[in-house]
Amino acid sequence: MTDLDDLDHAIIAALEEDGRRAFREIARSLNVSEGTVRARYRRLEETGVLKIAAFADPGVLRAGRLALLFLKVAPAHHESVVAALCRHPEVSYVSTLLGKADVFAQVLVADDNELWTFLQQKVRPLEGVEETEAVPEVAVHKLWFNGRIPLPTPTTSTATGTTTTTATTAD
């Protein structure tokens, strides 16, 4: 689902500020009914556009070792490596990259010994994994994804009558 209107974007923006914000409060701020916000929220969630999550910073809790994994993967095995990583409870995030690494994963384990074991027993043996790099994450300073991407906006020149498209940020 990519056909989001201004109201969808406004609801998403309100929830990005506070994922626990009441629908009633969002509705009042947007001058719509609470039922409208609830229905839009349900649709955004059901289609996978919106997910509300909590993040407990392990560095603050001193509850383990966060590490960033960068994997070089043979193209024929990309999907199976991604699927295998996603199945592990130690893995909190997986994405495909364009660059020196093909796959990125964030993992949370108890300590460096468990990180070593995780890499040796669960990651490096995966068919198609050609190279691994693990970088311990010392502190999380910002965790924010606002979902606003540049959207093409057609504009018409009154002088020439021509229409051009420029990128603007959807708010």
FILUM-988084 format. One line per 2 residues: their letters; for each residue x, y, z of C-alpha. Coordinates in nm, 3 decimals. Each point is the difference from the previous one (the first is absolute). Layout:
REM residues N
A> X:Y:Z; ...
REM end
This chain:
REM residues 171
MT> 0.000:0.000:0.000; 0.161:0.321:-0.111
DL> -0.307:0.219:-0.060; 0.006:0.198:0.321
DD> -0.180:0.330:0.022; 0.076:0.303:0.217
LD> -0.212:-0.134:0.287; 0.189:-0.332:0.000
HA> 0.330:0.187:0.013; -0.128:0.224:0.281
II> -0.110:-0.303:0.207; 0.336:-0.168:-0.057
AA> 0.183:0.319:0.100; -0.203:0.026:0.322
LE> 0.079:-0.362:0.089; 0.368:0.048:-0.081
ED> 0.012:0.271:0.264; -0.172:-0.226:0.254
GR> -0.103:-0.354:-0.094; -0.229:-0.012:0.304
RA> -0.187:0.319:-0.085; -0.377:-0.043:0.035
FR> -0.209:-0.015:-0.318; -0.231:0.259:0.155
EI> 0.289:0.245:0.041; 0.124:-0.062:-0.355
AR> -0.353:0.047:-0.134; -0.042:0.331:0.182
SL> 0.334:0.130:-0.128; -0.091:-0.094:-0.357
NV> -0.364:0.112:0.022; -0.142:-0.343:-0.093
SE> -0.199:-0.261:0.192; 0.162:-0.252:0.230
GT> -0.160:-0.276:-0.211; 0.176:0.134:-0.310
VR> 0.336:-0.010:0.175; -0.070:-0.350:0.135
AR> -0.102:-0.130:-0.346; 0.301:0.160:-0.169
YR> 0.233:-0.138:0.267; -0.145:-0.351:-0.044
RL> 0.043:0.018:-0.379; 0.357:0.131:0.028
EE> 0.087:-0.276:0.246; -0.171:-0.280:-0.195
TG> 0.178:0.095:-0.322; 0.339:0.008:0.173
VL> 0.058:0.373:-0.048; -0.006:0.070:0.372
KI> 0.147:-0.196:0.290; 0.012:0.128:0.355
AA> 0.299:-0.132:0.195; 0.190:0.069:0.319
FA> 0.379:0.009:0.017; 0.181:-0.065:0.325
DP> 0.359:0.115:-0.037; 0.223:-0.288:0.119
GV> 0.280:0.247:0.071; -0.215:0.180:0.252
LR> -0.132:-0.324:0.146; 0.343:-0.163:-0.009
AG> -0.183:-0.305:-0.124; 0.234:-0.130:-0.265
RL> 0.216:0.063:-0.303; -0.144:0.165:-0.309
AL> 0.192:-0.069:-0.318; -0.038:0.099:-0.363
LF> 0.061:-0.277:-0.252; 0.095:0.071:-0.358
LK> -0.016:-0.305:-0.228; 0.122:-0.057:-0.353
VA> -0.235:-0.259:-0.149; -0.002:-0.191:-0.329
PA> -0.294:0.132:-0.207; -0.162:-0.342:-0.037
HH> -0.022:-0.033:0.380; -0.107:0.351:0.094
ES> -0.363:-0.078:0.081; 0.081:-0.315:0.198
VV> 0.264:0.183:0.209; -0.244:0.284:0.073
AA> -0.272:-0.249:0.097; 0.239:-0.194:0.225
LC> 0.113:0.316:0.179; -0.360:0.112:0.053
RH> -0.079:-0.327:0.180; 0.261:0.055:0.273
PE> -0.129:0.168:0.317; 0.340:0.169:0.048
VS> -0.055:0.196:-0.322; -0.202:0.320:0.039
YV> 0.038:0.152:-0.346; 0.091:-0.126:-0.348
ST> 0.033:0.198:-0.322; 0.143:-0.033:-0.349
LL> 0.278:0.242:-0.089; 0.153:0.143:-0.314
GK> 0.372:0.028:0.061; 0.289:-0.202:0.139
AD> -0.239:-0.220:0.198; -0.319:-0.160:-0.129
VF> -0.182:-0.057:0.329; -0.004:0.191:0.327
AQ> -0.125:-0.143:0.329; -0.009:0.133:0.352
VL> 0.034:-0.260:0.273; -0.032:0.003:0.376
VA> 0.186:-0.265:0.197; 0.115:-0.031:0.360
DD> 0.369:0.075:-0.053; 0.292:-0.026:-0.241
NE> 0.031:-0.377:0.051; -0.363:-0.048:-0.100
LW> 0.056:0.228:-0.301; 0.292:-0.217:-0.109
TF> -0.208:-0.315:0.043; -0.293:0.152:-0.190
LQ> 0.226:0.091:-0.291; 0.185:-0.333:-0.005
QK> -0.301:-0.228:0.042; -0.292:0.185:-0.155
VR> 0.121:0.260:-0.251; 0.324:-0.112:-0.165
PL> -0.128:-0.354:-0.074; -0.296:0.135:-0.202
EG> 0.033:-0.104:-0.362; 0.092:0.303:-0.209
VE> 0.162:0.207:0.276; 0.336:0.097:-0.146
ET> 0.122:0.261:0.250; -0.109:0.131:0.337
EA> 0.089:0.311:0.195; -0.128:0.053:0.354
VP> 0.022:0.345:0.154; -0.089:0.035:0.369
EV> -0.246:0.281:0.055; 0.108:0.200:0.304
AV> -0.291:0.246:0.028; -0.317:0.093:-0.184
HK> -0.016:0.377:-0.034; -0.304:0.031:-0.225
LW> -0.264:-0.246:-0.107; -0.251:0.168:-0.226
FN> -0.167:-0.072:-0.329; -0.259:0.253:-0.099
GR> -0.124:-0.163:-0.319; -0.002:0.328:-0.189
IP> 0.153:-0.046:-0.341; 0.033:0.250:-0.283
LP> -0.311:-0.027:-0.215; -0.021:0.137:-0.355
TP> -0.223:0.306:-0.016; -0.108:0.129:-0.340
TT> 0.017:0.376:-0.040; -0.123:0.206:-0.294
ST> 0.186:0.303:-0.128; -0.246:0.280:-0.079
AT> 0.247:0.161:-0.240; 0.053:-0.307:-0.221
GT> -0.299:-0.219:0.088; 0.234:-0.296:0.052
TT> -0.019:-0.245:0.290; 0.312:-0.113:0.182
TT> 0.047:-0.237:0.291; 0.211:0.085:0.303
AT> 0.060:-0.195:0.319; -0.147:0.127:0.324
TA> -0.027:-0.156:0.341; -0.338:-0.147:0.092
D> -0.110:0.126:0.339
REM end
